[in-house]
Amino acid sequence: MEAGRSTVSPLWTPEALAQATDGTLSGTPGPAIGGVSIDTRTLRPDDVFFAIRGENSDGHAYVPTAQQRGAALSVVERGQVGDMPQGAALLAVDDVLGALEAVGRAARARTGARIVGITGSVGKTTTKEALALALGADGPTHASAASYNNHWGVPLSLARMPQASAYGVFELGMNHPGEITPLVAMVRPHVAVITTIEPVHIAQFDSVEAIADAKAEIFTGVEPGGAAVLNRDNPHYARLAAAAKAAGITTIIGFGEAEGADARLSCVKLQPHMSTAIADIMGESVSFKVGLPGRHIVQNALAVLAAAKLAGADLCLAALALSALGPPPGRGVRTALGVKGGAATLIDESYNANPASMRAALAVLGTTPATGRGRRIAVLGDMLELGTRGEEMHRDLAPATASAELVFCAGPLMRALWEALPENRRGAWAPDAVALLPLLAERLRGGDAVMVKGSNGSRMGPLVRALIERFPAASLAEATESSE
């Protein structure tokens, strides 16, 4: 079942939405509302459309489109009702985003689901997806879509939660102090997970410790009797544990490989496409397979299993479910490229980057086999929001790139890494991803394993799409034949 859409009973009724938002209904709304939307491009018939005012557009302009696409109801500001299409089904409210938040709080209040909130500098979305799989093996589970972890994504995700959910999993993000506090007040998790603390968005903070304190805001919304799951291997564990205790949380579970970890890794075998592991999860031994490669994925799987157990789910079912874990878009998706001389493997890690996630992706590249005359190739774009230490942090990646025979770099900050590389491992440097594309394309050959990563602002995602368009898998057979 799609997250947030019930096949048994309506997600909402117009009357319930009016009550939650203190709004006024007009027109003839559809009797049953199946989903919640803030974007007419993805709106489905019988959705309620919230006409949010964004930085670049005003949702009120799209109410006619929502009506044409079968929306059951549109939520608009009271002062905008006169500008809406005649006869449109409307819910008039004082503030549309505030109304969405109110519906999110109402969704949280009406459910008996066990709720898990996840934050951290790295790995939030993949961990959220893994936990949704693990809990979904035990009962109906609702999870936030994609990376819906900000001031509109969290209430939207809550508003989409069916009342009958047994479990709910919500991702909470931030890039400034104070952002998580209002989000977690809506989510009110029974279990709070912090994957790790790293210098991400460090330009907005005085120190990494300040980032830890901002992430620790998640503890302020944990339900009485709830639990915290923290990375025991991270140097900021003690600081986070102290913050959890200060918030009144008495159940604090550490995960990792360190002595004293409550969810502790005993044995791991890393493979190119997956990993197998044995761990002790709060006194219970469990063997599991994770359907994604990388030690960092196994590390976060420990947090997933601990959170599942704390939420009351069957640990064995949760462990079995992890084998079906696949990569979200831009986080390790693999595509075959039909290049000269045969097939190359493209690893798309283009969804954002920071020093920790960059090192993790490079480590995964190191476990990916190149075949024949192929090479492991790292294609790296600037990591942004690193403040005054940006160049230094890029230069410091040089040892981690040892997993690659060739390194291609795009962006002014990546110039620092480029200059730190030995001459024989320099593929090419370009001022941006667009300029790097032809330099990279002409060097690719059959057997290569190519990993692409960078911050969203470095535009490595479009570079990935351009490579797929230039070297479609459909041409693979032809490329292979020409090499024989």
C-alpha positions, 0 to 999 in steps of 0.5 A, spaced: 500 500 500 502 506 498 504 510 504 498 515 506 493 512 502 488 507 505 484 502 501 480 500 506 477 507 509 478 514 507 484 518 510 480 524 511 473 526 511 472 534 509 468 535 516 474 532 519 479 537 516 475 542 517 475 541 525 482 540 525 484 546 522 478 551 524 476 552 517 470 553 513 467 548 507 464 551 501 462 548 494 461 540 494 467 537 497 468 529 495 466 525 501 472 521 502 479 524 501 484 519 499 491 523 500 494 529 501 498 533 496 501 540 496 503 539 488 499 538 483 504 535 478 503 529 483 496 530 485 491 524 485 484 524 484 480 525 491 486 528 494 486 534 498 490 540 495 494 545 500 495 551 496 501 553 500 505 559 499 512 558 497 518 562 496 518 561 488 510 560 487 503 561 490 499 554 491 493 558 490 495 559 483 494 552 482 487 551 485 484 550 478 489 545 476 487 541 482 480 542 481 481 539 473 485 533 476 480 531 481 482 534 487 476 532 493 478 539 496 483 545 496 485 548 502 486 556 501 487 562 505 480 566 507 482 572 503 483 568 497 476 565 496 473 570 492 479 569 487 478 561 486 474 558 481 466 558 481 463 552 485 470 550 487 470 545 493 474 549 498 476 549 505 478 556 507 483 557 513 487 563 516 494 560 514 495 554 509 501 551 512 498 552 519 492 548 517 497 543 514 501 543 521 494 542 524 492 536 520 499 533 522 498 534 529 490 531 528 493 525 525 498 524 530 493 525 536 488 520 533 493 514 531 495 508 536 501 507 532 508 506 535 512 512 532 520 513 531 523 519 529 530 519 525 535 525 525 543 525 524 548 528 520 548 522 515 544 517 513 537 519 515 533 517 509 536 510 508 535 509 515 528 511 515 527 506 509 530 501 512 526 502 518 520 502 514 521 495 511 523 492 518 517 495 521 512 493 515 514 486 516 510 486 523 504 491 521 502 496 517 507 502 517 507 509 514 513 513 513 515 519 510 516 519 503 523 521 500 527 526 504 520 530 507 524 532 513 523 540 513 517 545 516 513 542 510 515 535 509 514 533 516 507 535 517 505 533 510 508 526 512 504 526 518 497 528 515 498 522 510 498 517 516 492 512 516 489 512 522 490 504 523 497 505 522 501 500 527 508 504 526 510 510 523 517 513 521 519 520 520 525 523 518 527 530 521 532 534 518 535 541 520 541 546 517 540 551 523 539 551 530 532 550 533 529 547 527 528 540 530 524 542 536 517 544 532 518 538 528 519 533 533 513 537 537 508 534 532 511 527 531 512 526 538 516 519 537 516 514 542 523 512 539 528 517 537 534 515 533 540 519 531 544 516 526 551 520 527 554 527 528 558 530 523 561 537 520 554 537 515 552 544 515 558 547 519 557 553 516 551 555 520 554 553 526 560 554 531 562 547 532 561 540 531 558 540 538 553 545 536 551 541 531 550 535 536 546 540 540 541 541 535 540 534 533 539 533 540 533 537 540 529 531 538 529 529 545 525 534 547 519 531 543 520 524 545 513 521 549 514 519 556 517 513 557 520 513 550 527 511 548 533 514 545 538 510 540 545 513 539 551 512 535 556 509 540 562 509 536 561 517 534 565 521 539 559 525 541 555 519 544 556 522 551 554 529 549 548 526 546 546 521 552 547 527 557 542 531 553 537 525 552 537 524 560 536 531 561 530 531 557 528 525 561 529 519 557 532 513 561 532 508 556 538 510 552 541 505 547 548 505 544 549 502 537 556 500 534 562 496 535 564 499 541 565 496 548 558 497 551 554 498 545 547 495 547 546 493 539 553 491 538 556 488 531 559 481 532 561 480 525 560 483 518 562 481 511 562 486 506 560 485 499 559 489 492 552 489 492 550 487 500 553 485 506 551 480 512 552 481 519 551 478 526 549 482 532 547 482 539 541 487 539 539 488 546 541 481 549 538 478 543 543 475 537 541 476 530 544 474 523 541 479 518 543 481 510 542 488 508 541 489 501 545 495 500 553 495 500 557 499 505 559 498 513 556 505 514 549 501 512 550 495 516 552 500 522 545 504 521 542 497 520 544 496 528 540 502 529 534 500 525 534 493 529 534 496 536 529 501 534 524 496 531 525 492 538 524 498 542 517 499 538 515 492 540 516 489 533 518 482 532 526 482 531 527 476 527 522 479 522 525 486 522 532 482 521 529 478 515 526 484 512 533 488 511 535 484 505 530 487 501 533 494 502 534 498 496 537 505 495 533 511 494 534 515 488 541 518 488 544 514 494 547 508 490 543 506 485 547 502 479 546 503 472 549 499 466 552 504 461 553 502 454 560 505 453 566 503 448 568 496 449 562 493 453 559 495 460 561 500 465 557 500 472 555 507 474 554 508 481 549 514 483 551 517 489 549 524 487 544 526 492 548 531 496 555 530 500 559 531 506 566 529 508 563 523 512 558 521 506 563 522 501 568 517 505 563 512 505 561 512 498 568 512 496 569 505 501 563 502 497 567 504 490 573 500 493 568 494 494 565 494 487 569 490 482 572 493 475 572 488 470 577 486 464 581 493 463 576 497 467 578 501 473 574 504 479 573 511 477 571 517 482 567 523 480 566 528 485 563 535 486 564 540 491 561 539 498 558 545 500 556 549 507 563 547 510 564 554 512 572 557 512 574 550 512 571 548 506 578 547 502 581 543 507 576 538 508 576 537 500 584 536 501 583 531 506 579 527 502 585 525 498 587 518 502 580 516 502 580 516 494 585 511 494 580 506 492 579 509 485 584 508 480 582 515 477 579 521 480 575 526 476 573 533 480 568 538 479 568 545 482 572 550 485 573 547 492 574 540 489 581 543 486 584 543 493 583 535 492 585 535 485 592 538 487 593 533 493 592 527 488 598 524 485 599 525 478 597 518 475 590 518 479 588 525 476 582 524 471 580 531 470 578 537 473 573 542 471 570 548 474 563 545 474 559 539 472 557 541 465 564 542 463 567 535 466 562 531 462 565 531 456 572 530 459 569 524 463 565 521 457 571 520 453 575 516 458 570 511 460 571 504 457 568 497 458 569 494 465 569 501 469 566 502 475 564 509 476 561 513 482 559 520 482 557 524 488 557 531 490 552 536 494 546 538 490 548 545 489 554 542 485 549 539 480 552 532 479 545 529 479 544 532 472 551 529 470 549 522 472 542 523 467 547 526 462 551 519 462 545 515 462 542 519 456 549 518 452 551 511 454 544 508 454 544 500 456 540 499 450 547 500 446 550 495 451 550 489 446 552 493 440 558 496 444 560 489 447 560 486 440 564 491 437 569 490 442 570 482 441 
